[in-house]
Amino acid sequence: MLAPLATLAFLATLWLVARLMLDRIAADGAKIVAALQGRSMLVQPPQSVRPLTVRFQPRAESVRYPAHAQPEWRAAA
């Protein structure tokens, strides 16, 4: 009695995944085809985007100091 229920659950899940994939392809199909042909939106330069400068300064506790080599570590390497 468990096998038919498991089969039904598997087929329902498989149908749901296939339906979601088809919906995704229907919505983004043109983008997918363009990317496969090498005409992706990421490959083309942006139209009117100005350069953006991001300033980054690491926190003091995240600064790593160089480790001093130990003779035991050199021998193990």
Number of C-alpha atoms within 10 A of each C-alpha: 5 7 8 9 10 11 11 12 12 12 12 12 12 12 12 12 12 12 12 12 12 13 12 11 14 10 11 11 13 11 14 14 13 12 14 10 9 12 13 13 11 9 9 9 8 9 6 6 7 7 6 6 6 5 5 6 5 7 7 7 6 7 8 7 6 6 6 6 8 8 8 8 8 8 7 6 5
